[in-house]
Amino acid sequence: MRMRLEQSTQSRRGYEPDSTLSVVSNRVRQHMCVVAFVLASGSVLTIAQGTSTSTCRLEITSPHSTETVSDNGNVEGVAKNLPAGSHLWIFARRSGLAIWWPESGDEIIPDKNGRWKSFVTYGTEQDAGAQFDITAVAVDDRANADLRGWFDTAAKTGRYPGIRIPESRCITQMVTVGRR
């Protein structure tokens, strides 16, 4: 029995592929540990983000759905439990379009109670009688910078192209109103 173990050990030591396999095996174990840590961290992060998203809410209190509005006016609401680093923006679009227009020229800063107010334009004269959707969105720093850049470009060019709405960090509400 001892002879078999010695032969087995000797043959293992002298056999290159086995040594390589051992090194590869150790590296694989190290990578697996890193992957497991990343996955575990990602799960924790996802849970934390999920918690923030489920408790963070953006409500529009005025106007109410189905209300009739003029060509422009104030939109009011409440932001609850905004995650740190969030920026509140209001968007409007003619119902049925896939693109939105950021409103009020900059992010909205809620007061200490979370209340906010924004000025919104509901299209142009040709949109009289149309339905419009309004929503509030909490974005991260990068999306905030992109939206500010959109306004800077629009001010320089006089063109206000619609955009895809950025992903919100909070549960949002959409209100649909009719334009006179």
Backbone as numpy.savetxt, mean C-alpha at the origin, in Angstrom:
# Nx Ny Nz CAx CAy CAz Cx Cy Cz
33.58 -55.88 13.42 32.76 -54.70 13.42 33.63 -53.45 13.42
34.67 -53.47 14.29 35.57 -52.32 14.37 36.23 -52.08 13.02
36.59 -53.14 12.34 37.24 -53.03 11.05 36.32 -52.35 10.04
35.06 -52.69 10.04 34.08 -52.05 9.14 33.99 -50.56 9.39
33.93 -50.18 10.67 33.85 -48.75 11.00 35.09 -48.02 10.55
36.27 -48.61 10.78 37.52 -47.98 10.35 37.56 -47.85 8.84
37.17 -48.89 8.13 37.17 -48.84 6.67 36.18 -47.79 6.19
35.05 -47.77 6.81 34.02 -46.81 6.44 34.52 -45.39 6.66
35.16 -45.16 7.81 35.68 -43.83 8.12 36.81 -43.48 7.17
37.71 -44.41 6.92 38.82 -44.14 6.02 38.30 -43.86 4.61
37.38 -44.65 4.16 36.88 -44.44 2.81 36.14 -43.10 2.71
35.48 -42.68 3.77 34.80 -41.39 3.76 35.81 -40.25 3.69
36.87 -40.34 4.48 37.89 -39.29 4.50 38.58 -39.16 3.15
38.84 -40.25 2.51 39.58 -40.21 1.25 38.71 -39.97 0.03
37.44 -39.95 0.17 36.54 -39.83 -0.97 36.10 -38.39 -1.13
36.59 -37.71 -2.15 36.34 -36.29 -2.37 34.86 -35.92 -2.46
34.09 -36.64 -3.27 32.68 -36.23 -3.38 31.97 -36.21 -2.03
32.34 -37.11 -1.12 31.71 -37.11 0.19 32.09 -35.86 0.98
33.36 -35.44 0.87 33.81 -34.22 1.55 33.07 -33.02 0.99
32.97 -32.98 -0.32 32.25 -31.89 -0.97 30.79 -31.90 -0.54
30.24 -33.10 -0.49 28.85 -33.23 -0.07 28.67 -32.71 1.34
29.64 -32.98 2.20 29.57 -32.51 3.58 29.59 -31.00 3.64
30.48 -30.36 2.83 30.54 -28.89 2.79 29.24 -28.34 2.24
28.77 -28.93 1.14 27.51 -28.49 0.54 26.37 -28.67 1.54
26.38 -29.81 2.22 25.34 -30.08 3.20 25.32 -29.02 4.30
26.50 -28.63 4.77 26.58 -27.58 5.80 26.07 -26.24 5.26
26.43 -25.93 4.02 25.96 -24.68 3.42 24.44 -24.69 3.25
23.94 -25.83 2.82 22.48 -25.95 2.67 21.80 -25.75 4.01
22.36 -26.34 5.06 21.79 -26.15 6.40 21.81 -24.68 6.80
22.93 -23.99 6.51 23.03 -22.56 6.84 21.98 -21.78 6.07
21.85 -22.07 4.76 20.86 -21.36 3.95 19.45 -21.64 4.42
19.22 -22.90 4.81 17.89 -23.25 5.30 17.57 -22.47 6.57
18.58 -22.29 7.43 18.37 -21.51 8.66 18.04 -20.07 8.32
18.78 -19.50 7.34 18.52 -18.13 6.92 17.12 -18.01 6.34
16.76 -18.94 5.45 15.43 -18.93 4.85 14.35 -19.06 5.92
14.57 -19.97 6.87 13.59 -20.14 7.95 13.45 -18.86 8.76
14.58 -18.19 9.03 14.53 -16.94 9.78 13.78 -15.86 9.00
14.09 -15.76 7.69 13.42 -14.77 6.85 11.93 -15.04 6.79
11.58 -16.32 6.61 10.16 -16.67 6.57 9.48 -16.35 7.89
10.16 -16.68 8.97 9.58 -16.39 10.29 9.44 -14.89 10.47
10.46 -14.14 10.08 10.39 -12.67 10.19 9.29 -12.13 9.31
9.19 -12.67 8.09 8.14 -12.23 7.17 6.77 -12.49 7.73
6.61 -13.64 8.38 5.32 -13.96 8.98 4.99 -12.98 10.09
5.98 -12.67 10.90 5.76 -11.70 11.98 5.41 -10.35 11.39
6.14 -9.94 10.34 5.88 -8.67 9.70 4.48 -8.66 9.10
4.11 -9.74 8.43 2.79 -9.82 7.84 1.70 -9.72 8.90
1.91 -10.39 10.00 0.93 -10.32 11.08 0.84 -8.89 11.61
1.99 -8.25 11.80 1.99 -6.88 12.30 1.30 -5.96 11.30
1.61 -6.12 9.99 0.96 -5.29 9.00 -0.53 -5.58 8.96
-0.88 -6.85 9.07 -2.29 -7.22 9.06 -3.02 -6.59 10.22
-2.37 -6.55 11.38 -2.97 -5.93 12.55 -3.19 -4.46 12.31
-2.16 -3.78 11.76 -2.29 -2.35 11.49 -3.41 -2.10 10.50
-3.43 -2.90 9.42 -4.43 -2.71 8.38 -5.83 -2.94 8.92
-6.00 -3.95 9.77 -7.35 -4.25 10.25 -7.85 -3.20 11.23
-6.95 -2.50 11.94 -7.41 -1.49 12.89 -7.38 -0.09 12.30
-6.61 0.11 11.25 -6.53 1.41 10.60 -7.72 1.56 9.66
-8.47 2.66 9.82 -9.66 2.87 9.00 -9.72 4.31 8.51
-10.18 4.46 7.29 -10.40 5.78 6.71 -11.88 5.86 6.32
-12.57 6.80 6.94 -14.01 6.94 6.68 -14.30 8.30 6.06
-15.21 8.31 5.11 -15.70 9.57 4.52 -17.04 9.86 5.18
-17.14 11.00 5.85 -18.38 11.35 6.55 -19.26 12.30 5.75
-18.67 13.00 4.77 -19.43 13.92 3.93 -18.66 14.15 2.64
-19.32 14.07 1.50 -20.74 13.79 1.27 -21.04 12.31 1.46
-22.33 12.00 1.53 -22.78 10.62 1.66 -23.03 10.03 0.28
-22.95 8.70 0.20 -23.26 8.03 -1.07 -24.66 8.42 -1.53
-24.83 8.54 -2.80 -26.06 8.91 -3.51 -26.40 10.39 -3.39
-25.60 11.16 -2.65 -25.83 12.60 -2.56 -25.48 13.26 -3.90
-26.12 14.38 -4.18 -25.79 15.15 -5.38 -24.87 16.30 -4.97
-23.80 16.50 -5.75 -22.81 17.52 -5.44 -22.66 18.48 -6.62
-22.07 19.65 -6.37 -21.79 20.58 -7.46 -20.50 20.15 -8.15
-19.91 21.02 -8.95 -18.70 20.65 -9.70 -17.46 20.52 -8.81
-17.53 21.03 -7.59 -16.45 20.87 -6.62 -16.98 21.12 -5.22
-16.19 20.75 -4.23 -16.62 20.96 -2.85 -15.75 20.19 -1.87
-16.06 20.36 -0.61 -15.29 19.68 0.44 -15.73 18.24 0.63
-14.76 17.42 0.93 -14.99 16.04 1.37 -14.40 15.98 2.76
-15.15 15.40 3.71 -14.71 15.32 5.09 -14.71 13.88 5.56
-13.87 13.60 6.54 -13.82 12.25 7.05 -13.02 12.13 8.32
-12.76 10.89 8.69 -12.02 10.57 9.92 -11.01 9.47 9.59
-9.78 9.66 10.07 -8.73 8.65 9.95 -8.51 8.07 11.34
-8.59 6.75 11.46 -8.42 6.09 12.75 -7.20 5.17 12.71
-6.31 5.34 13.67 -5.14 4.45 13.85 -4.24 4.37 12.62
-3.92 5.52 12.04 -3.00 5.51 10.90 -1.65 4.96 11.33
-1.07 4.04 10.56 0.28 3.55 10.89 1.29 4.68 10.77
2.34 4.62 11.56 3.41 5.63 11.50 3.95 5.68 10.07
4.24 6.88 9.62 4.79 7.05 8.28 3.75 7.05 7.18
2.48 7.09 7.53 1.41 7.09 6.52 1.08 8.52 6.11
0.65 8.66 4.87 0.26 9.96 4.32 -1.15 9.80 3.73
-2.05 10.67 4.13 -3.45 10.58 3.71 -3.67 11.39 2.43
-4.26 10.75 1.44 -4.59 11.39 0.16 -6.04 11.07 -0.18
-6.66 12.00 -0.88 -8.04 11.82 -1.35 -7.99 11.70 -2.88
-8.77 10.77 -3.40 -8.83 10.55 -4.85 -10.29 10.60 -5.30
-10.48 11.04 -6.54 -11.82 11.04 -7.14 -11.69 10.55 -8.58
-12.77 9.98 -9.08 -12.81 9.54 -10.47 -14.26 9.50 -10.94
-14.44 9.62 -12.22 -15.76 9.39 -12.78 -16.02 7.89 -12.66
-17.18 7.51 -12.12 -17.49 6.09 -11.91 -17.33 5.31 -13.20
-16.75 4.13 -13.06 -16.56 3.26 -14.21 -15.17 3.35 -14.83
-14.42 4.40 -14.51 -13.06 4.51 -15.02 -12.10 3.73 -14.13
-11.01 3.25 -14.72 -10.01 2.51 -13.94 -8.99 3.45 -13.32
-8.95 4.69 -13.76 -7.95 5.64 -13.27 -8.58 6.67 -12.33
-7.75 7.24 -11.47 -8.18 8.18 -10.45 -7.38 9.48 -10.56
-7.88 10.52 -9.91 -7.16 11.78 -9.82 -6.96 12.14 -8.36
-5.69 12.37 -7.98 -5.44 12.84 -6.62 -6.02 14.24 -6.47
-6.52 14.54 -5.30 -7.19 15.81 -5.06 -6.46 16.67 -4.03
-6.81 17.91 -3.96 -6.39 18.91 -2.97 -4.93 19.36 -3.05
-4.15 18.87 -3.97 -2.80 19.38 -4.17 -1.71 18.82 -3.27
-2.07 18.12 -2.23 -1.06 17.57 -1.32 -1.74 16.59 -0.37
-0.91 15.95 0.44 -1.47 15.03 1.44 -2.33 15.83 2.43
-3.24 15.14 3.06 -4.15 15.74 4.03 -3.63 15.41 5.43
-3.56 16.41 6.29 -3.11 16.19 7.67 -4.33 16.19 8.58
-4.69 15.03 9.14 -5.83 14.99 10.07 -5.53 15.77 11.34
-6.58 16.29 11.99 -6.38 16.97 13.27 -6.14 15.93 14.37
-5.99 16.39 15.61 -5.65 15.47 16.72 -6.72 14.40 16.96
-7.95 14.64 16.49 -9.03 13.66 16.63 -9.18 12.79 15.39
-8.29 12.98 14.41 -8.35 12.19 13.19 -9.25 12.76 12.11
-9.89 13.89 12.38 -10.79 14.49 11.38 -9.97 15.18 10.30
-10.48 15.13 9.08 -9.80 15.77 7.96 -10.82 16.36 6.99
-10.34 17.27 6.15 -11.19 17.91 5.14 -10.32 18.13 3.90
-10.90 17.90 2.74 -10.18 18.06 1.48 -11.10 18.68 0.43
-10.54 19.49 -0.44 -11.28 20.08 -1.54 -11.17 19.16 -2.75
-12.30 18.85 -3.37 -12.34 17.91 -4.49 -13.03 18.56 -5.68
-12.49 18.30 -6.87 -13.12 18.74 -8.13 -13.70 17.51 -8.81
-14.95 17.61 -9.20 -15.64 16.50 -9.84 -15.67 16.71 -11.35
-14.55 16.42 -12.00 -14.48 16.49 -13.45 -14.59 17.89 -14.02
-15.07 17.94 -15.26 -15.23 19.21 -15.98 -16.70 19.38 -16.35
-17.01 20.46 -17.07 -18.41 20.73 -17.45 -19.04 19.56 -18.19
-18.27 18.87 -19.00 -18.81 17.74 -19.76 -19.23 16.58 -18.87
-18.83 16.60 -17.58 -19.18 15.53 -16.65 -20.45 15.81 -15.85
-21.14 16.89 -16.16 -22.39 17.20 -15.46 -23.36 16.02 -15.61
-23.97 15.64 -14.49 -24.92 14.53 -14.47 -24.26 13.16 -14.26
-22.93 13.11 -14.23 -22.22 11.83 -14.07 -22.07 11.46 -12.60
-21.80 10.21 -12.37 -21.52 9.71 -11.02 -20.00 9.77 -10.79
-19.60 10.08 -9.55 -18.19 10.12 -9.18 -17.95 9.31 -7.93
-16.80 8.63 -7.91 -16.35 7.87 -6.73 -15.29 8.71 -6.02
-15.33 8.67 -4.70 -14.34 9.36 -3.86 -13.81 8.32 -2.88
-12.50 8.35 -2.64 -11.92 7.47 -1.65 -10.75 8.16 -0.96
-10.46 7.72 0.24 -9.31 8.19 1.00 -8.31 7.04 1.04
-7.02 7.35 0.91 -5.98 6.33 0.87 -4.82 6.77 1.75
-4.30 5.85 2.55 -3.09 6.11 3.35 -1.92 5.43 2.64
-0.95 6.22 2.19 0.17 5.68 1.42 1.48 5.79 2.19
2.49 5.07 1.71 3.81 5.14 2.33 4.59 6.34 1.78
5.82 6.52 2.27 6.64 7.68 1.87 6.90 7.71 0.36
7.17 6.57 -0.22 7.48 6.53 -1.66 6.28 6.97 -2.50
5.11 6.42 -2.20 3.90 6.81 -2.95 3.59 8.28 -2.71
3.83 8.77 -1.50 3.62 10.18 -1.19 4.50 11.06 -2.08
5.77 10.69 -2.21 6.69 11.45 -3.06 6.24 11.40 -4.52
5.77 10.23 -4.97 5.28 10.10 -6.35 4.07 11.00 -6.59
3.16 11.05 -5.63 1.97 11.88 -5.78 2.33 13.37 -5.78
3.25 13.77 -4.94 3.71 15.17 -4.96 4.36 15.50 -6.30
5.13 14.53 -6.83 5.74 14.72 -8.15 4.69 14.87 -9.24
3.60 14.11 -9.12 2.50 14.20 -10.09 1.95 15.63 -10.10
1.72 16.21 -8.92 1.21 17.58 -8.84 2.21 18.59 -9.38
3.50 18.39 -9.10 4.53 19.30 -9.62 4.53 19.29 -11.15
4.48 18.10 -11.73 4.46 17.97 -13.19 3.19 18.57 -13.78
2.06 18.31 -13.13 0.78 18.85 -13.62 0.79 20.37 -13.59
1.35 20.95 -12.55 1.42 22.42 -12.44 2.28 23.01 -13.56
3.35 22.31 -13.92 4.26 22.80 -14.98 3.67 22.63 -16.37
2.97 21.52 -16.59 2.49 21.20 -17.94 1.04 21.60 -18.18
0.27 21.77 -17.12 -1.16 22.05 -17.27 -1.95 20.81 -17.65
-1.31 19.64 -17.59 -1.98 18.38 -17.90 -2.14 17.59 -16.61
-3.31 17.00 -16.44 -3.64 16.25 -15.22 -4.09 14.84 -15.58
-3.16 13.99 -16.00 -3.57 12.63 -16.40 -4.02 11.80 -15.20
-4.98 10.95 -15.43 -5.41 10.03 -14.37 -4.32 9.01 -14.10
-4.36 8.44 -12.89 -3.35 7.45 -12.49 -4.03 6.26 -11.82
-3.31 5.18 -11.70 -3.79 4.04 -10.90 -3.67 4.44 -9.43
-4.65 4.09 -8.67 -4.64 4.46 -7.25 -3.57 3.64 -6.52
-2.77 4.30 -5.68 -1.77 3.53 -4.92 -2.43 2.62 -3.89
-1.70 1.60 -3.49 -2.20 0.68 -2.47 -2.32 1.41 -1.14
-3.41 1.18 -0.44 -3.64 1.81 0.85 -3.11 0.94 1.98
-2.60 1.60 3.01 -2.13 0.90 4.20 -3.28 0.67 5.19
-4.47 1.15 4.84 -5.63 1.07 5.73 -6.85 0.56 4.97
-7.83 0.17 5.73 -9.13 -0.17 5.15 -9.77 1.15 4.74
-10.20 1.21 3.50 -10.75 2.46 2.99 -12.22 2.30 2.64
-12.85 3.42 2.44 -14.26 3.46 2.09 -14.38 4.23 0.78
-15.28 3.82 -0.07 -15.54 4.57 -1.30 -16.99 5.08 -1.25
-17.13 6.33 -1.61 -18.44 6.96 -1.65 -18.71 7.35 -3.11
-19.94 7.09 -3.58 -20.33 7.46 -4.94 -21.39 8.55 -4.86
-21.09 9.65 -5.56 -22.01 10.80 -5.56 -22.39 11.14 -7.00
-23.47 11.89 -7.15 -23.88 12.36 -8.46 -23.54 13.84 -8.61
-23.02 14.22 -9.78 -22.67 15.62 -10.02 -23.83 16.32 -10.72
-24.17 17.52 -10.25 -25.23 18.31 -10.89 -24.84 18.66 -12.29
